[in-house]
Amino acid sequence: MRNRNVHIQFWLNRKEAERLDKAVKKSGLSREAYLRHLIAGLVPRDAPPADYYAMMRELYRVGTRLEQAGADAAALRAAEAAIREITAAVVLPRPLEP
């Protein structure tokens, strides 16, 4: 059975629809996912630049090399913290402002 089984339909004027479509396109999400984020009290961020994912893969590789080289735990924790901070700043949605 479907996890989401409540259908909601509503109407927008042209200006509202264009604004929604523009925001959805910038986020890289589907319209449904964008609206679900808003309902959950989160504002989706704009999609990161294309090279963001390549840079993050390289950061993960560096972390793996540090680990394999036997780097100390503090260096590994610092690398992991940096990756989490970058992800939060660039990709993760932020809470709606009251």
All heavy atoms as an XYZ file, in Angstrom:
778
protein
N       0.832     -1.179      0.000
C       0.000      0.000      0.000
C       0.875      1.240      0.000
O       1.961      1.257      0.548
C      -0.902     -0.011      1.241
C      -1.857      1.126      1.275
S      -3.019      0.893      2.638
C      -3.860      2.415      2.519
N       0.390      2.280     -0.612
C       1.121      3.538     -0.679
C       1.345      4.126      0.698
O       0.486      4.076      1.559
C       0.345      4.574     -1.471
C       0.437      4.415     -2.924
C      -0.262      5.585     -3.563
N       0.177      5.591     -4.934
C      -0.157      6.484     -5.805
N      -0.953      7.457     -5.478
N       0.291      6.420     -7.029
N       2.503      4.742      0.848
C       2.813      5.439      2.083
C       2.045      6.764      2.137
O       1.622      7.197      3.192
C       4.319      5.686      2.161
C       4.750      6.183      3.502
O       4.055      6.001      4.483
N       5.897      6.814      3.547
N       1.892      7.373      0.999
C       1.158      8.646      0.904
C      -0.145      8.367      0.162
O      -0.147      8.156     -1.042
C       1.990      9.665      0.154
C       3.246     10.038      0.905
C       4.023     11.116      0.175
N       5.125     11.574      0.975
C       6.369     11.127      0.856
N       6.658     10.215     -0.048
N       7.315     11.595      1.633
N      -1.257      8.404      0.872
C      -2.521      8.043      0.247
C      -3.567      9.160      0.320
O      -4.741      8.917      0.103
C      -3.066      6.748      0.857
C      -3.186      6.830      2.363
O      -3.028      7.890      2.939
N      -3.467      5.711      2.991
N      -3.146     10.375      0.631
C      -4.062     11.512      0.670
C      -3.741     12.420     -0.510
O      -2.616     12.902     -0.655
C      -3.934     12.315      1.988
C      -4.829     13.531      1.970
C      -4.253     11.416      3.174
N      -4.716     12.625     -1.366
C      -4.544     13.465     -2.544
C      -5.064     14.870     -2.236
O      -6.182     15.027     -1.747
C      -5.325     12.880     -3.726
C      -5.250     13.725     -4.952
N      -4.190     13.678     -5.805
C      -6.107     14.648     -5.445
C      -4.393     14.531     -6.802
N      -5.557     15.137     -6.589
N      -4.225     15.868     -2.492
C      -4.620     17.264     -2.290
C      -4.422     18.010     -3.596
O      -3.359     17.925     -4.211
C      -3.792     17.926     -1.169
C      -4.045     17.219      0.151
C      -4.092     19.409     -1.069
C      -3.213     17.719      1.302
N      -5.427     18.741     -3.997
C      -5.344     19.530     -5.218
C      -5.733     20.962     -4.881
O      -6.686     21.196     -4.145
C      -6.293     18.976     -6.276
C      -6.226     19.721     -7.584
C      -7.107     19.066     -8.633
O      -7.587     17.952     -8.455
N      -7.325     19.762     -9.718
N      -4.959     21.916     -5.389
C      -5.320     23.316     -5.185
C      -4.882     24.118     -6.395
O      -4.094     23.660     -7.221
C      -4.735     23.879     -3.883
C      -3.229     23.863     -3.815
C      -2.506     25.002     -4.123
C      -2.548     22.728     -3.426
C      -1.124     24.995     -4.059
C      -1.179     22.715     -3.357
C      -0.461     23.846     -3.663
N      -5.398     25.316     -6.496
C      -5.162     26.157     -7.661
C      -4.242     27.315     -7.315
O      -4.296     27.864     -6.223
C      -6.493     26.711     -8.189
C      -7.357     25.629     -8.734
C      -8.292     24.912     -8.053
C      -7.349     25.134    -10.054
N      -8.871     23.979     -8.861
C      -8.312     24.101    -10.122
C      -6.646     25.436    -11.206
C      -8.573     23.391    -11.272
C      -6.909     24.729    -12.355
C      -7.859     23.715    -12.390
N      -3.397     27.684     -8.273
C      -2.512     28.834     -8.154
C      -2.790     29.773     -9.317
O      -3.204     29.325    -10.391
C      -1.038     28.401     -8.225
C      -0.544     27.402     -7.198
C       0.885     26.978     -7.523
C      -0.609     27.987     -5.804
N      -2.515     31.048     -9.111
C      -2.582     31.935    -10.265
C      -1.259     31.810    -11.028
O      -0.311     31.157    -10.575
C      -2.914     33.383     -9.850
C      -1.838     34.017     -8.995
O      -0.649     33.760     -9.158
N      -2.268     34.858     -8.067
N      -1.171     32.424    -12.175
C       0.006     32.276    -13.036
C       1.282     32.745    -12.326
O       2.314     32.074    -12.390
C      -0.176     33.051    -14.337
C       0.983     32.864    -15.317
C       0.765     33.613    -16.616
N      -0.512     33.326    -17.226
C      -0.762     32.298    -18.050
N       0.203     31.452    -18.319
N      -1.944     32.119    -18.575
N       1.195     33.857    -11.633
C       2.374     34.393    -10.952
C       2.855     33.438     -9.851
O       4.060     33.193     -9.702
C       2.053     35.763    -10.361
C       3.237     36.489     -9.818
C       2.842     37.905     -9.396
C       4.043     38.667     -8.882
N       3.721     40.039     -8.516
N       1.922     32.885     -9.075
C       2.282     31.933     -8.020
C       2.909     30.671     -8.608
O       3.913     30.165     -8.099
C       1.041     31.556     -7.207
C       0.484     32.676     -6.368
C      -0.890     32.368     -5.800
O      -1.627     31.543     -6.392
O      -1.228     32.959     -4.754
N       2.314     30.182     -9.688
C       2.830     28.968    -10.330
C       4.230     29.202    -10.887
O       5.109     28.342    -10.759
C       1.883     28.516    -11.435
N       4.459     30.361    -11.494
C       5.785     30.667    -12.031
C       6.817     30.767    -10.908
O       7.936     30.278    -11.042
C       5.743     31.969    -12.831
C       5.027     31.833    -14.155
C       4.799     33.165    -14.862
O       5.139     34.235    -14.279
O       4.277     33.142    -15.979
N       6.420     31.382     -9.800
C       7.334     31.500     -8.661
C       7.664     30.118     -8.092
O       8.820     29.826     -7.781
C       6.702     32.386     -7.597
C       7.616     32.685     -6.463
C       7.021     33.715     -5.538
N       7.928     33.905     -4.407
C       7.575     34.408     -3.252
N       6.332     34.798     -3.049
N       8.446     34.538     -2.291
N       6.653     29.258     -7.951
C       6.880     27.902     -7.464
C       7.788     27.138     -8.421
O       8.760     26.502     -7.999
C       5.552     27.160     -7.285
C       5.660     25.685     -6.897
C       6.352     25.518     -5.551
C       4.284     25.041     -6.882
N       7.484     27.193     -9.710
C       8.287     26.459    -10.692
C       9.740     26.939    -10.707
O      10.662     26.135    -10.849
C       7.674     26.582    -12.082
C       6.389     25.772    -12.224
O       6.159     24.868    -11.396
O       5.612     26.058    -13.157
N       9.945     28.238    -10.541
C      11.302     28.784    -10.517
C      12.057     28.257     -9.296
O      13.217     27.837     -9.397
C      11.248     30.306    -10.487
C      12.590     30.976    -10.524
C      12.451     32.498    -10.518
C      13.810     33.164    -10.476
N      13.708     34.622    -10.394
N      11.403     28.263     -8.136
C      12.033     27.774     -6.916
C      12.324     26.275     -7.011
O      13.394     25.813     -6.580
C      11.148     28.063     -5.707
N      11.390     25.524     -7.571
C      11.564     24.075     -7.732
C      12.755     23.790     -8.645
O      13.605     22.948     -8.344
C      10.275     23.426     -8.272
C      10.527     22.014     -8.764
C       9.194     23.442     -7.200
N      12.840     24.525     -9.749
C      13.933     24.307    -10.698
C      15.284     24.620    -10.056
O      16.247     23.875    -10.228
C      13.728     25.174    -11.939
C      14.740     24.912    -13.018
C      14.429     25.671    -14.272
C      15.460     25.338    -15.333
N      15.186     26.001    -16.594
N      15.343     25.706     -9.281
C      16.598     26.066     -8.623
C      17.020     25.022     -7.600
O      18.207     24.792     -7.395
C      16.460     27.434     -7.942
C      16.475     28.598     -8.903
C      16.187     29.921     -8.229
C      17.210     30.262     -7.183
N      17.002     31.589     -6.575
N      16.045     24.371     -6.962
C      16.356     23.389     -5.923
C      16.794     22.045     -6.494
O      17.464     21.272     -5.818
C      15.156     23.176     -5.007
O      14.161     22.415     -5.656
N      16.356     21.748     -7.701
C      16.674     20.447     -8.283
C      15.768     19.332     -7.790
O      15.969     18.175     -8.115
N      14.774     19.677     -6.978
C      13.825     18.689     -6.459
C      12.608     18.606     -7.364
O      12.389     19.472     -8.209
C      13.356     19.100     -5.061
C      14.417     19.205     -3.972
C      13.825     19.848     -2.720
C      14.990     17.847     -3.648
N      11.786     17.594     -7.149
C      10.496     17.550     -7.826
C       9.577     18.548     -7.126
O       9.836     18.974     -5.989
C       9.888     16.151     -7.749
O       9.543     15.845     -6.409
N       8.512     18.910     -7.776
C       7.542     19.839     -7.176
C       6.981     19.248     -5.882
O       6.847     19.939     -4.880
C       6.414     20.113     -8.177
C       5.474     21.202     -7.735
C       4.343     21.353     -8.709
N       4.755     22.190     -9.825
C       3.952     22.523    -10.826
N       2.718     22.076    -10.860
N       4.386     23.296    -11.787
N       6.699     17.953     -5.904
C       6.139     17.282     -4.734
C       7.125     17.289     -3.576
O       6.764     17.588     -2.431
C       5.734     15.844     -5.082
C       4.601     15.740     -6.067
C       5.026     15.936     -7.534
O       6.254     16.062     -7.809
O       4.141     15.961     -8.385
N       8.384     16.951     -3.857
C       9.399     16.926     -2.800
C       9.616     18.328     -2.238
O       9.783     18.503     -1.022
C      10.714     16.365     -3.339
N       9.602     19.325     -3.107
C       9.768     20.713     -2.660
C       8.654     21.095     -1.683
O       8.912     21.634     -0.604
C       9.780     21.648     -3.870
C      10.144     23.068     -3.529
C      11.465     23.486     -3.538
C       9.168     24.007     -3.198
C      11.813     24.783     -3.212
C       9.499     25.308     -2.870
C      10.824     25.690     -2.891
O      11.168     26.980     -2.563
N       7.426     20.787     -2.048
C       6.288     21.125     -1.186
C       6.325     20.323      0.117
O       5.986     20.843      1.182
C       4.973     20.904     -1.930
C       4.712     21.880     -3.081
C       3.475     21.460     -3.869
C       4.579     23.305     -2.572
N       6.754     19.061      0.063
C       6.864     18.268      1.290
C       7.893     18.868      2.249
O       7.706     18.862      3.462
C       7.232     16.823      0.974
C       6.081     16.026      0.439
C       6.441     14.554      0.301
N       5.452     13.911     -0.507
C       5.650     13.485     -1.757
N       6.833     13.604     -2.319
N       4.687     12.931     -2.424
N       9.005     19.379      1.697
C       9.986     20.064      2.541
C       9.341     21.252      3.242
O       9.524     21.447      4.445
C      11.169     20.560      1.695
C      12.236     19.552      1.487
N      12.174     18.607      0.494
C      13.410     19.347      2.120
C      13.254     17.867      0.533
N      14.032     18.293      1.522
N       8.604     22.058      2.493
C       7.967     23.239      3.082
C       6.965     22.845      4.162
O       6.916     23.465      5.232
C       7.285     24.071      1.997
C       8.222     24.752      0.996
C       7.411     25.449     -0.089
C       9.164     25.723      1.683
N       6.182     21.802      3.906
C       5.209     21.332      4.893
C       5.916     20.876      6.162
O       5.419     21.081      7.270
C       4.335     20.210      4.294
C       3.415     20.794      3.220
C       3.532     19.492      5.371
C       2.738     19.754      2.352
N       7.085     20.286      6.009
C       7.860     19.810      7.160
C       8.574     20.951      7.883
O       9.262     20.723      8.873
C       8.874     18.765      6.710
N       8.416     22.176      7.385
C       9.045     23.319      8.036
C      10.478     23.556      7.602
O      11.251     24.186      8.314
N      10.841     23.061      6.420
C      12.190     23.213      5.900
C      12.164     23.979      4.588
O      11.249     23.809      3.785
C      12.830     21.843      5.664
C      12.918     20.928      6.873
C      13.361     19.544      6.440
C      13.867     21.501      7.906
N      13.177     24.803      4.362
C      13.307     25.528      3.106
C      14.383     24.829      2.284
O      15.549     24.790      2.695
C      13.711     26.999      3.334
C      13.893     27.717      2.012
C      12.679     27.702      4.189
N      14.024     24.257      1.138
C      15.040     23.600      0.312
C      16.072     24.611     -0.189
O      15.752     25.748     -0.495
C      14.233     23.030     -0.862
C      12.833     22.965     -0.375
C      12.687     24.109      0.579
N      17.300     24.190     -0.242
C      18.367     25.041     -0.779
C      18.432     24.882     -2.291
O      17.930     23.911     -2.847
C      19.708     24.653     -0.178
C      19.773     24.902      1.306
C      21.192     24.706      1.795
N      21.260     24.787      3.232
C      21.526     25.897      3.903
N      21.732     27.011      3.253
N      21.582     25.889      5.216
N      19.072     25.843     -2.936
C      19.313     25.724     -4.364
C      20.221     24.522     -4.602
O      21.053     24.181     -3.747
C      19.989     26.979     -4.909
C      19.086     28.203     -4.854
O      17.872     28.046     -4.592
O      19.588     29.311     -5.069
N      20.060     23.884     -5.742
C      20.906     22.745     -6.086
C      22.362     23.219     -6.123
O      22.650     24.323     -6.592
C      20.499     22.164     -7.433
N      23.286     22.412     -5.608
C      24.695     22.815     -5.626
C      25.231     22.825     -7.050
O      24.660     22.192     -7.944
C      25.383     21.748     -4.783
C      24.475     20.586     -4.800
C      23.092     21.112     -4.987
N      26.340     23.538     -7.275
C      26.943     23.537     -8.608
C      27.333     22.115     -9.016
O      27.545     21.250     -8.154
C      28.183     24.418     -8.454
C      28.260     24.839     -7.045
C      27.075     24.308     -6.310
N      27.452     21.904    -10.300
C      27.727     20.560    -10.828
C      29.014     19.969    -10.262
O      29.085     18.766    -10.006
C      27.798     20.601    -12.346
N      30.033     20.778    -10.043
C      31.295     20.236     -9.564
C      31.312     19.973     -8.056
O      32.266     19.412     -7.542
C      32.460     21.132     -9.957
C      32.326     22.547     -9.435
O      31.235     22.918     -8.970
O      33.324     23.293     -9.503
N      30.256     20.327     -7.342
C      30.190     20.089     -5.900
C      30.357     18.604     -5.585
O      31.134     18.230     -4.700
C      28.854     20.600     -5.337
C      28.555     20.090     -3.951
C      29.151     20.658     -2.838
C      27.689     19.016     -3.754
C      28.899     20.181     -1.565
C      27.431     18.540     -2.483
C      28.031     19.125     -1.399
O      27.779     18.642     -0.139
N      29.636     17.744     -6.284
C      29.683     16.319     -5.983
C      31.059     15.729     -6.294
O      31.549     14.869     -5.558
C      28.569     15.576     -6.721
C      27.216     15.990     -6.205
C      26.414     16.875     -6.908
C      26.753     15.542     -4.973
C      25.179     17.283     -6.417
C      25.531     15.943     -4.466
C      24.753     16.812     -5.199
O      23.540     17.223     -4.691
N      31.704     16.204     -7.343
C      33.058     15.737     -7.646
C      34.024     16.156     -6.542
O      34.895     15.373     -6.125
C      33.517     16.288     -8.988
N      33.875     17.379     -6.043
C      34.736     17.850     -4.960
C      34.493     17.046     -3.685
O      35.438     16.704     -2.968
C      34.513     19.342     -4.708
C      35.045     20.216     -5.829
S      34.947     21.985     -5.465
C      33.191     22.262     -5.535
N      33.240     16.736     -3.382
C      32.939     15.966     -2.181
C      33.503     14.545     -2.292
O      34.021     14.000     -1.317
C      31.435     15.927     -1.923
C      30.866     17.263     -1.489
S      31.641     17.922      0.009
C      30.994     16.828      1.239
N      33.404     13.933     -3.490
C      33.992     12.603     -3.668
C      35.494     12.644     -3.392
O      36.052     11.749     -2.759
C      33.719     12.075     -5.079
C      32.349     11.465     -5.259
C      32.223     10.712     -6.567
N      32.439     11.543     -7.739
C      31.518     12.310     -8.315
N      30.299     12.343     -7.836
N      31.812     13.022     -9.378
N      36.136     13.716     -3.853
C      37.575     13.844     -3.623
C      37.875     14.013     -2.131
O      38.839     13.439     -1.618
C      38.153     15.016     -4.415
C      39.661     15.106     -4.354
C      40.375     13.856     -4.868
O      39.880     13.184     -5.789
O      41.462     13.558     -4.330
N      37.054     14.767     -1.426
C      37.244     14.904      0.018
C      37.100     13.557      0.724
O      37.871     13.240      1.638
C      36.246     15.899      0.605
C      36.576     17.372      0.414
C      35.431     18.234      0.917
C      37.862     17.732      1.129
N      36.125     12.758      0.303
C      35.963     11.425      0.900
C      37.193     10.555      0.609
O      37.641      9.799      1.464
C      34.698     10.749      0.375
C      33.446     11.203      1.064
C      32.493     11.949      0.388
C      33.198     10.897      2.404
C      31.329     12.380      1.022
C      32.049     11.315      3.045
C      31.117     12.056      2.347
O      29.978     12.470      2.981
N      37.722     10.676     -0.622
C      38.928      9.909     -0.959
C      40.101     10.318     -0.068
O      40.867      9.477      0.398
C      39.294     10.113     -2.430
C      38.434      9.349     -3.378
C      38.995      9.432     -4.809
N      37.932      9.119     -5.714
C      37.349      9.962     -6.561
N      37.769     11.203     -6.657
N      36.371      9.573     -7.345
N      40.243     11.624      0.146
C      41.326     12.107      1.013
C      41.159     11.539      2.416
O      42.126     11.072      3.032
C      41.357     13.657      1.035
C      42.261     14.168      2.135
C      41.787     14.195     -0.320
N      39.924     11.548      2.921
C      39.672     10.984      4.248
C      40.017      9.510      4.311
O      40.617      9.041      5.294
N      39.669      8.791      3.259
C      39.987      7.360      3.211
C      41.496      7.144      3.191
O      42.018      6.263      3.880
C      39.346      6.709      1.972
O      37.934      6.905      2.038
C      39.651      5.226      1.889
N      42.204      7.968      2.413
C      43.670      7.842      2.373
C      44.289      8.156      3.724
O      45.257      7.509      4.135
C      44.236      8.764      1.289
C      43.945      8.286     -0.105
C      44.617      9.167     -1.148
N      43.953      8.982     -2.418
C      43.456      9.949     -3.160
N      43.554     11.206     -2.778
N      42.863      9.685     -4.302
N      43.762      9.161      4.401
C      44.262      9.481      5.741
C      44.079      8.292      6.679
O      44.971      7.943      7.449
C      43.531     10.701      6.313
C      43.934     12.069      5.808
C      42.965     13.129      6.320
C      45.359     12.392      6.223
N      42.896      7.691      6.584
C      42.601      6.545      7.440
C      43.533      5.383      7.134
O      44.073      4.742      8.035
C      41.147      6.131      7.253
C      40.674      5.094      8.228
C      39.187      4.807      8.072
O      38.606      5.127      7.026
O      38.625      4.251      9.020
N      43.752      5.113      5.825
C      44.617      4.003      5.438
C      46.070      4.264      5.815
O      46.824      3.339      6.098
C      44.505      3.757      3.936
C      43.171      3.185      3.526
C      42.978      3.159      2.019
O      43.719      3.795      1.271
N      41.960      2.430      1.578
N      46.445      5.538      5.818
C      47.831      5.884      6.154
C      48.060      5.876      7.663
O      49.179      6.084      8.121
C      48.177      7.251      5.584
N      46.989      5.673      8.409
C      47.122      5.609      9.859
C      47.193      6.980     10.504
O      47.830      7.149     11.534
N      46.533      7.953      9.901
C      46.521      9.290     10.479
C      45.873      9.243     11.856
O      45.069      8.358     12.148
C      45.757     10.247      9.570
N      46.223     10.203     12.678
C      45.665     10.197     14.033
C      44.165     10.486     14.001
O      43.636     11.052     13.055
C      46.409     11.166     14.941
C      46.230     12.620     14.548
O      45.846     12.881     13.394
O      46.464     13.484     15.396
N      43.495     10.077     15.047
C      42.035     10.178     15.128
C      41.558     11.622     15.044
O      40.503     11.893     14.480
C      41.535      9.528     16.406
N      42.338     12.552     15.570
C      41.922     13.964     15.540
C      41.846     14.480     14.105
O      40.925     15.216     13.748
C      42.891     14.805     16.361
N      42.802     14.088     13.267
C      42.797     14.523     11.865
C      41.597     13.942     11.128
O      40.954     14.633     10.333
C      44.100     14.108     11.184
N      41.289     12.680     11.400
C      40.131     12.049     10.758
C      38.830     12.703     11.206
O      37.944     12.965     10.393
C      40.107     10.550     11.059
C      41.213      9.731     10.413
C      41.176      8.301     10.921
C      41.089      9.767      8.910
N      38.701     12.976     12.495
C      37.495     13.649     12.993
C      37.349     15.039     12.385
O      36.254     15.461     12.047
C      37.506     13.720     14.519
C      37.143     12.401     15.183
C      36.830     12.576     16.668
N      37.941     13.144     17.423
C      38.959     12.470     17.943
N      39.004     11.148     17.797
N      39.912     13.065     18.623
N      38.466     15.746     12.227
C      38.424     17.082     11.631
C      37.970     17.004     10.176
O      37.157     17.821      9.719
C      39.787     17.748     11.732
N      38.460     16.027      9.433
C      38.059     15.868      8.032
C      36.575     15.524      7.939
O      35.849     16.083      7.108
C      38.905     14.789      7.354
N      36.109     14.618      8.778
C      34.696     14.241      8.777
C      33.807     15.408      9.177
O      32.743     15.620      8.596
C      34.464     13.052      9.710
C      35.075     11.763      9.206
C      35.062     10.649     10.235
O      34.669     10.897     11.399
O      35.447      9.527      9.875
N      34.252     16.203     10.138
C      33.478     17.376     10.567
C      33.391     18.396      9.439
O      32.331     19.007      9.218
C      34.112     17.998     11.800
N      34.486     18.579      8.714
C      34.483     19.527      7.598
C      33.501     19.083      6.522
O      32.744     19.906      5.977
C      35.886     19.655      7.017
N      33.475     17.796      6.230
C      32.547     17.274      5.221
C      31.104     17.487      5.672
O      30.254     17.919      4.895
C      32.833     15.783      4.932
C      34.163     15.657      4.193
C      31.702     15.148      4.142
C      34.665     14.239      4.053
N      30.811     17.224      6.953
C      29.456     17.437      7.471
C      29.054     18.912      7.398
O      27.927     19.240      7.029
C      29.347     16.926      8.909
C      29.184     15.419      9.018
C      28.774     14.997     10.427
N      29.705     15.459     11.461
C      30.814     14.809     11.817
N      31.126     13.674     11.239
N      31.588     15.286     12.770
N      29.974     19.803      7.740
C      29.672     21.234      7.708
C      29.417     21.723      6.289
O      28.495     22.511      6.050
C      30.818     22.034      8.332
C      30.889     21.925      9.832
C      32.054     22.701     10.407
O      32.414     23.755      9.848
O      32.604     22.250     11.430
N      30.218     21.265      5.354
C      30.034     21.661      3.954
C      28.692     21.155      3.446
O      27.943     21.884      2.790
C      31.194     21.135      3.078
C      32.497     21.847      3.449
C      30.883     21.305      1.603
C      33.739     21.208      2.858
N      28.369     19.914      3.743
C      27.093     19.341      3.312
C      25.926     20.116      3.901
O      24.964     20.436      3.198
C      27.008     17.857      3.712
O      28.093     17.162      3.095
C      25.702     17.239      3.284
N      26.000     20.441      5.179
C      24.917     21.187      5.824
C      24.767     22.577      5.224
O      23.652     23.065      5.037
C      25.172     21.293      7.322
N      25.872     23.205      4.887
C      25.826     24.564      4.354
C      25.350     24.616      2.913
O      24.736     25.596      2.492
C      27.202     25.210      4.461
N      25.601     23.555      2.154
C      25.327     23.607      0.720
C      24.095     22.816      0.306
O      23.332     23.252     -0.544
C      26.554     23.093     -0.076
C      26.278     23.045     -1.558
C      27.762     23.975      0.202
N      23.859     21.675      0.917
C      22.846     20.747      0.419
C      21.609     20.637      1.311
O      20.478     20.690      0.830
C      23.446     19.340      0.217
C      22.401     18.368     -0.255
C      24.593     19.398     -0.774
N      21.798     20.475      2.594
C      20.664     20.191      3.483
C      19.712     21.383      3.588
O      20.151     22.538      3.631
C      21.172     19.804      4.870
C      22.029     18.545      4.948
C      22.453     18.297      6.379
C      21.285     17.345      4.399
N      18.412     21.109      3.641
C      17.443     22.215      3.795
C      17.601     22.870      5.151
O      18.075     22.265      6.102
C      16.088     21.529      3.654
C      16.328     20.109      3.939
C      17.755     19.810      3.595
N      17.215     24.127      5.215
C      17.298     24.850      6.485
C      15.902     25.064      7.043
O      14.924     25.076      6.292
C      18.026     26.187      6.297
C      17.336     27.140      5.356
C      18.193     28.377      5.079
N      17.480     29.325      4.276
C      17.351     29.276      2.962
N      17.896     28.299      2.297
N      16.692     30.192      2.305
N      15.774     25.213      8.355
C      14.435     25.407      8.952
C      13.798     26.707      8.488
O      14.487     27.687      8.204
C      14.726     25.458     10.450
C      16.089     24.909     10.630
C      16.817     25.138      9.352
N      12.469     26.700      8.421
C      11.728     27.923      8.098
C      11.902     28.918      9.229
O      11.916     28.557     10.397
C      10.219     27.617      7.964
C       9.742     27.048      6.654
C       8.285     26.616      6.780
C       9.868     28.066      5.543
N      12.033     30.172      8.877
C      12.118     31.235      9.887
C      10.714     31.550     10.377
O       9.799     31.689      9.577
C      12.740     32.499      9.263
C      14.086     32.253      8.616
C      15.246     32.456      9.563
O      15.088     33.243     10.499
O      16.273     31.817      9.359
N      10.492     31.690     11.688
C       9.146     31.974     12.198
C       8.677     33.373     11.839
O       9.343     34.243     11.534
C       9.269     31.815     13.702
C      10.715     31.708     14.017
C      11.466     31.512     12.754
